[in-house]
Amino acid sequence: MVTFFTGGVRSGKSMWAEQYAADLGGPVLYLATAEARDDEMRERIARHQARRPSTWTTREEPLAVASVLGEQPAGTVVLLDCLSLLVTNLLLAYEADPEPMVEKEIHALLATVWARKLRLIVVSNEVGMGIVPTYPLGRSYRDLLGWANQRIAGAAAETYLVVCGIVVDVGKLEAGWARKLRQGG
């Protein structure tokens, strides 16, 4: 089962995803995609680490998330934080032609979750509500992450949008909208 948390930068989505994982009870594998390449990122990573329960296991994997998922026993709760950085890492690693690698990783990630019967919670930035980047790499990133977010949300049993620290159950909104359309409203 997949649960998806998305929203803007610093909206509180990681905090809500962490609380969601904690509420499930039992052990959690925190799958981190960030790389500490500068002091600011090291500080961000340290803040995230300090918030997590000491009983959680952390695994850092910037590129091959599906392979880590494939090592987990059935029923494992995995918190992937975050899809945005996974797409960034793949884009930078395969800058000449990143789309096939991003598609391959997302498909493998979902296939592994279902095959291994994992409980995956995914955190990702919503980048489609902002301005169009003026440079090609930025547009490529926005498009690839938008595609990846759509695939994860489409596979998710629950999808939450976090805005200003407030969680909105997007799945319920979508269901209500679709119901209203079917009723001719």
N, C-alpha and C positions, 0 to 999 in steps of 0.2 A: 504494500500500500504506500502511496506517495501523498505527502502533504506539502504544499507549496506556500511559502511566504515571500511576497515581493513588495516593493515600495521604493521610495527615493532613498538617497544616501542619508544616513543618520536618522532614518525615520523610526527606528526601534525594532525593525524586523528581526534582527539576530536575537535580541533580547526576548522577543515573543516566541521565536522558534525554540530557544533554549528552555523557556518555561514550558512550552508544549511538550518537549522531549522529557523534561523532568517529571511532568504530570503523568506520563505513561508508566513511570516506575521502572525499576530494573536498570541494568547497565546500558550505557549509551556510548557509541563510538562517534566521536567528534572528528569529522573528516574535513581538514582545513586545506584550502587551496592557495592561501596567501603565502607569499615569499617575502621575507624581511630583507628587502634590498636597500632600505635607508632607515634613518632614525625615526621618521614619522611612522613608517609601517611597523617597525619594531615596537613602538609605543602602542599602536592600535592592537597589535597581536597580544601584547602583554595585558591590555585592558580586557580583551576577550577571554584570555586564559584565566584571569583573576575572577571573572564572573562565573566560570564553570565549576560544578561540583568536583571535588578531588577524586570521586569514585569513577568519573568518566575517563575513558581512554581517548587520547588524542593521537591522530595519525595525520601527518602532513604529506599531501600529494598534490602537486601543482598541475599535473597533466593526465595521469592515468587513473582516474577515479574508479572507472569500471573494474579495473583489475583488483583494486583494494576491496571493492564490494564483493567480488568473486571469492575472496578469502573468508568471508563472514559466514557463520552458521545461520541456518534458517531462524527467522524471528528476531534477528538482531535489529535494534533501533540505531539508525545511523542519521546523524545530523550533518548535512553537507553545507558548509559555509565557506565559500559561496560559489554559486554557478557563474556569477559575473566575473570572478577572478579566474575560474577555470576557462571560460571563453577567452578572456584576455591572454592568459598564458598560452593557449593553443594558437591564438591569432599571432602572437609574437614569435612563437616557435616555428610556425609554418606560414609566415607572412606572405610568401609568394602565392600560396593557394590554400588558405586556411579552411574554407568551407567544407571540403570533404573530411577533414580531420575533426572539425566540430561536430558534423553530422554523425560521423562514425562513433565518437565518444558518447554523444547523447543517446544514440540508439543502443549502444552497448550497455550504458548505464541503466537504461530502463529495462532492457532484456534481462540483465543480471538481477535487478530488484525483483522482477516477477519470477524468474527461475529459482532464485534462492529464498523467495518468500520473506524478503526483508521489509522493514518498516522504515522508509526513507523520508526524512524531512529536509526540504531544499530551501535555501535562502538565495534570493537573487535581486539585483537592482532592476527597477523598471526604468528604462532609458528612452522609451518611446514617447514620453510626454513633454520632452524638452525641445530645444532648438535643433535644427539639422546641423551637424558638424560641418565646418568649412573645409576640412581636409579629408582625403580619401580613407586613411586608416581609421579615423573616427567614425565615418559613415559605415565602413565595413564592420567595425565593432558593434555599432548600434544595430545594424541589420542582423548580424550573427546572433547577438544576444536576444534580440527580439524573436528570432526564429526558435532559439533554444528555450526561451521562456514559454513560448506557445506550446512546444512539445511537452515540456514538463507540466504545465498547467492542464493540457489536454489529457495527460495520463493521471493527474492527481485526483484523489477522492475528495480532497479539500483544498481550496485555494483561498488565501487570505491576502488582502492588500493592507499594508500598514502605512498610515498617513499621520504624521505628527504624533506618533506614539499610540495611535488608536487603530485597533484591528477591525477591518471590515471583512465579513465573510462574503467573498465575491461569488462563490458557488451558490449561495442562497439568493443573491441578487439576480444571478443569471437564471436560476430556476424560476423565480417569480416573473421575470421579464418574458421568458419563453412561455410560461403558463398564460400570461396575459395575451400574448400573440395568438396562442391557440384558441383562446376564447373570443377572438375577434376584436380585442381592445387595443 
